[in-house]
């Protein structure tokens, strides 16, 4: 996969986010599209299927702009844990979610990211049967203590480059058709939460390291952004707190984490500007990368 151009996958997770109103979240999605248009970014928007119907006009605009619609599960609740659910339950959830997103988009759904980036070999078998080509739920070499996923020891030894997983493990190479496209990480993950915690200078240095790696190996740079982070919170979170589901409370405290939605938007704008300043960077969707990986584009 080594080549001259560096593939950058700016991916968006569209979660329920009950703390913000629907109007605020729609506005945040529109601002995200405007940000991407500004830097000619083609993104994959991973939708939780049960809320996707609230964004029909946004999905239409995303498709018209050359973006991809992916699946982020059915409900994204505390029960939808793809690393532990029985196969029959997973099949029901994923079949329903895929059907909803296919109907709303009019497109085949090819890319998946599990709620709270959780997946399994069972998940991969079901995704393959449903026509998926990619899973971007694995964070290879991520070992931070602030993830909602807590410490996933299998991430530490997971292949760093995109790979076809094993039938027996989602975190080992094998012969499945689906391609795992890992989220970029060097201990800390390359995502918006790290931007709000460590700042713009840190993330620029982070990208430089990932860029150098990509030039040598062809590994894509994969970034996660939650557009609802640009929405004003109108109420406090109501769900029952769960350490297993949400991780440590301090990870999003005011002391560690940027709270102002306008400042968050500005930080992402400046990071996208920095990334796009590299002349050999190409912003592509997850599925477009997989087509390259398979030699089909």
C-alpha positions as CSV (number, residue, x, y, z in Angstrom):
1,X,0.0,0.0,0.0
2,X,3.0,2.3,0.2
3,X,2.6,5.2,-2.2
4,X,3.3,8.9,-2.6
5,X,0.0,10.2,-1.4
6,X,-1.2,10.1,2.2
7,X,-4.8,8.9,2.7
8,X,-6.5,10.9,5.5
9,X,-9.9,9.6,6.6
10,X,-11.8,12.2,8.6
11,X,-14.7,10.2,10.1
12,X,-17.8,11.4,12.0
13,X,-19.8,9.5,14.5
14,X,-23.5,10.6,14.7
15,X,-24.6,9.6,18.2
16,X,-28.0,10.2,20.0
17,X,-26.5,12.9,22.3
18,X,-29.6,13.7,24.4
19,X,-27.9,16.7,26.0
20,X,-28.4,18.8,22.9
21,X,-31.7,19.6,21.1
22,X,-32.3,18.2,17.6
23,X,-32.1,21.7,16.2
24,X,-28.7,22.2,17.7
25,X,-27.5,18.9,16.4
26,X,-28.8,19.5,12.9
27,X,-27.0,22.9,13.0
28,X,-23.8,21.2,14.1
29,X,-24.0,18.8,11.3
30,X,-24.5,21.6,8.8
31,X,-21.4,23.4,10.2
32,X,-19.4,20.2,9.9
33,X,-20.3,20.0,6.2
34,X,-19.3,23.6,5.7
35,X,-16.0,22.9,7.4
36,X,-15.4,19.9,5.1
37,X,-16.4,21.8,2.0
38,X,-13.9,24.5,3.0
39,X,-11.0,22.0,2.9
40,X,-12.4,19.7,0.2
41,X,-12.7,16.8,2.7
42,X,-14.7,13.7,1.8
43,X,-15.8,12.0,5.0
44,X,-17.6,8.9,6.2
45,X,-20.5,9.7,8.5
46,X,-21.2,6.8,10.8
47,X,-24.9,7.1,11.8
48,X,-26.7,5.4,14.7
49,X,-29.6,4.1,12.7
50,X,-32.3,4.8,15.2
51,X,-31.6,8.6,15.0
52,X,-30.7,8.8,11.3
53,X,-34.3,9.5,10.3
54,X,-33.9,12.9,12.1
55,X,-31.2,13.9,9.6
56,X,-32.7,13.0,6.2
57,X,-31.9,16.4,4.6
58,X,-28.3,16.3,6.1
59,X,-27.8,12.7,4.7
60,X,-29.0,13.9,1.3
61,X,-26.5,16.8,1.4
62,X,-23.7,14.5,2.5
63,X,-24.3,12.1,-0.3
64,X,-24.5,15.0,-2.8
65,X,-21.2,16.2,-1.5
66,X,-19.4,12.9,-2.2
67,X,-19.4,11.7,1.5
68,X,-20.2,8.2,2.6
69,X,-22.9,7.0,5.0
70,X,-21.8,4.3,7.4
71,X,-23.3,2.3,10.3
72,X,-22.7,3.1,14.0
73,X,-25.1,0.5,15.3
74,X,-28.8,0.6,16.0
75,X,-29.3,2.5,19.3
76,X,-25.8,3.2,20.8
77,X,-27.2,2.3,24.2
78,X,-25.5,0.6,27.1
79,X,-26.7,-2.8,25.8
80,X,-25.2,-2.6,22.3
81,X,-21.8,-4.0,23.1
82,X,-20.5,-5.8,20.1
83,X,-17.5,-7.3,22.0
84,X,-19.8,-9.4,24.2
85,X,-23.3,-9.8,22.6
86,X,-24.5,-13.2,21.4
87,X,-24.4,-13.7,17.6
88,X,-28.1,-13.9,17.2
89,X,-28.6,-10.6,19.0
90,X,-25.9,-8.9,17.0
91,X,-27.4,-10.2,13.8
92,X,-30.8,-8.7,14.7
93,X,-29.3,-5.3,15.6
94,X,-27.1,-5.0,12.6
95,X,-29.7,-6.3,10.1
96,X,-32.2,-3.7,11.4
97,X,-29.7,-0.9,11.5
98,X,-28.4,-1.7,8.0
99,X,-31.9,-1.8,6.5
100,X,-32.8,1.6,8.0
101,X,-29.7,3.3,6.7
102,X,-30.0,1.7,3.3
103,X,-33.5,2.9,3.0
104,X,-32.7,6.4,4.1
105,X,-29.6,6.8,1.9
106,X,-30.6,4.7,-1.1
107,X,-27.1,3.3,-1.0
108,X,-25.5,0.0,0.1
109,X,-23.9,0.5,3.5
110,X,-20.3,-0.7,3.4
111,X,-18.5,0.7,6.4
112,X,-19.1,0.1,10.1
113,X,-17.9,1.4,13.4
114,X,-19.2,-0.1,16.6
115,X,-20.6,2.0,19.4
116,X,-17.8,2.9,21.7
117,X,-15.4,1.4,19.1
118,X,-16.3,-2.2,20.1
119,X,-16.3,-5.1,17.7
120,X,-15.6,-8.9,17.6
121,X,-15.0,-11.8,15.2
122,X,-18.7,-12.5,15.5
123,X,-19.5,-9.0,14.4
124,X,-17.2,-9.4,11.4
125,X,-18.9,-12.5,10.2
126,X,-22.3,-10.8,10.4
127,X,-21.1,-7.7,8.7
128,X,-19.7,-9.7,5.8
129,X,-23.0,-11.5,5.3
130,X,-24.7,-8.1,5.2
131,X,-22.4,-6.8,2.5
132,X,-20.0,-4.7,4.5
133,X,-16.4,-4.2,3.3
134,X,-14.9,-2.3,6.3
135,X,-14.9,-2.1,10.1
136,X,-13.2,1.0,11.7
137,X,-13.6,0.0,15.3
138,X,-10.1,-1.1,16.3
139,X,-7.7,1.4,17.8
140,X,-4.4,-0.4,17.4
141,X,-1.8,0.5,20.1
142,X,-4.2,2.7,22.0
143,X,-3.7,2.3,25.7
144,X,-4.9,5.5,27.3
145,X,-6.9,5.6,30.5
146,X,-9.6,8.0,29.4
147,X,-11.5,5.9,26.8
148,X,-15.1,4.9,27.2
149,X,-13.8,1.5,26.2
150,X,-11.4,1.5,29.2
151,X,-8.3,-0.6,28.6
152,X,-8.7,-3.1,25.7
153,X,-5.6,-5.2,25.8
154,X,-6.3,-6.7,22.4
155,X,-5.8,-3.3,20.9
156,X,-2.1,-3.3,22.0
157,X,-1.2,-6.2,19.7
158,X,-3.6,-5.6,16.9
159,X,-2.0,-5.0,13.5
160,X,-1.2,-1.4,12.9
161,X,-1.8,-1.4,9.2
162,X,-5.2,-2.2,7.7
163,X,-5.8,-5.9,7.6
164,X,-8.2,-8.7,6.8
165,X,-9.0,-10.2,10.2
166,X,-9.0,-13.8,11.4
167,X,-12.2,-15.8,11.7
168,X,-11.3,-16.4,15.3
169,X,-10.2,-12.9,16.3
170,X,-11.1,-9.4,15.2
171,X,-7.6,-8.3,16.4
172,X,-5.4,-10.7,14.3
173,X,-4.7,-11.0,10.6
174,X,-6.6,-13.7,8.8
175,X,-8.6,-14.5,5.7
176,X,-11.9,-12.7,6.1
177,X,-13.0,-10.5,3.2
178,X,-13.8,-7.5,5.4
179,X,-11.0,-5.0,6.0
180,X,-10.2,-3.6,9.4
181,X,-9.2,0.1,9.1
182,X,-7.7,1.0,12.5
183,X,-8.3,4.4,14.1
184,X,-5.0,6.1,14.3
185,X,-3.3,6.0,17.7
186,X,0.1,6.2,19.3
187,X,-0.9,5.4,22.9
188,X,-3.3,8.4,22.6
189,X,-6.0,8.1,19.9
190,X,-6.1,10.6,17.0
191,X,-9.6,12.0,17.7
192,X,-11.3,15.2,18.6
193,X,-11.3,14.4,22.3
194,X,-7.5,14.4,22.3
195,X,-7.7,17.8,20.5
196,X,-9.9,19.2,23.3
197,X,-7.7,17.7,26.0
198,X,-4.1,18.3,24.8
199,X,-4.5,21.2,22.4
200,X,-3.8,22.1,18.8
201,X,0.0,22.1,19.1
202,X,0.0,18.5,20.4
203,X,-2.3,17.4,17.6
204,X,-0.2,19.0,14.9
205,X,2.8,17.1,16.2
206,X,0.7,14.0,16.4
207,X,-0.3,14.4,12.7
208,X,3.3,14.9,11.7
209,X,4.2,11.6,13.2
210,X,1.3,9.8,11.6
211,X,2.1,11.5,8.2
212,X,5.7,10.2,8.4
213,X,4.5,6.7,9.2
214,X,2.0,6.9,6.3
215,X,4.7,7.9,3.8
216,X,6.7,4.9,4.8
217,X,4.0,2.3,5.1
218,X,0.9,3.5,3.3
219,X,-1.1,3.4,6.5
220,X,-4.1,5.8,6.4
221,X,-4.5,8.5,9.0
222,X,-7.9,8.0,10.6
223,X,-9.4,10.8,12.7
224,X,-12.7,10.6,14.7
225,X,-14.9,13.7,15.1
226,X,-18.4,13.9,16.7
227,X,-20.3,16.8,15.1
228,X,-22.6,17.1,18.1
229,X,-19.5,18.5,19.9
230,X,-20.3,21.7,18.1
231,X,-23.9,21.8,19.5
232,X,-24.8,23.8,22.6
233,X,-25.8,21.5,25.5
234,X,-29.3,22.4,26.6
235,X,-29.7,19.8,29.4
236,X,-27.6,17.5,31.7
237,X,-27.0,13.9,30.8
238,X,-29.9,11.8,32.1
239,X,-28.7,8.3,31.6
240,X,-27.6,6.1,34.5
241,X,-23.8,6.3,34.8
242,X,-21.9,3.2,34.0
243,X,-18.1,2.8,34.3
244,X,-18.2,0.0,31.7
245,X,-20.0,2.1,29.2
246,X,-18.8,5.6,29.8
247,X,-15.4,5.2,31.3
248,X,-14.0,7.4,34.0
249,X,-16.0,10.5,34.7
250,X,-13.0,12.8,34.8
251,X,-12.2,12.2,31.2
252,X,-14.6,14.9,30.1
253,X,-14.4,17.2,33.1
254,X,-14.1,20.9,32.7
255,X,-10.6,20.8,34.0
256,X,-9.3,18.4,31.3
257,X,-11.6,18.9,28.4
258,X,-12.6,22.0,26.3
259,X,-16.3,22.6,26.9
260,X,-17.1,25.6,24.6
261,X,-18.6,24.4,21.3
262,X,-17.3,27.4,19.4
263,X,-13.8,26.8,20.6
264,X,-14.1,23.2,19.6
265,X,-15.2,24.2,16.1
266,X,-12.3,26.6,15.9
267,X,-9.8,23.9,17.0
268,X,-11.0,21.5,14.4
269,X,-11.0,24.2,11.7
270,X,-7.4,25.0,12.4
271,X,-6.4,21.3,12.6
272,X,-8.1,20.6,9.2
273,X,-6.3,23.7,7.8
274,X,-3.0,22.3,9.0
275,X,-3.6,18.8,7.6
276,X,-4.8,20.1,4.2
277,X,-1.6,22.2,3.9
278,X,0.3,19.1,3.1
279,X,0.2,18.9,-0.7
280,X,0.3,15.1,-0.9
281,X,-2.7,14.5,1.5
282,X,-5.9,13.1,0.0
283,X,-9.1,13.2,2.0
284,X,-11.1,10.0,1.2
285,X,-13.9,7.9,2.7
286,X,-13.4,4.6,4.4
287,X,-15.0,2.7,1.6
288,X,-12.8,4.5,-1.0
289,X,-9.7,3.6,1.0
290,X,-10.8,-0.1,1.1
291,X,-11.2,-0.1,-2.7
292,X,-7.6,1.2,-2.9
293,X,-6.5,-1.4,-0.4
294,X,-8.1,-4.2,-2.5
295,X,-6.7,-2.7,-5.7
296,X,-10.2,-2.0,-7.1
297,X,-9.8,1.7,-7.7
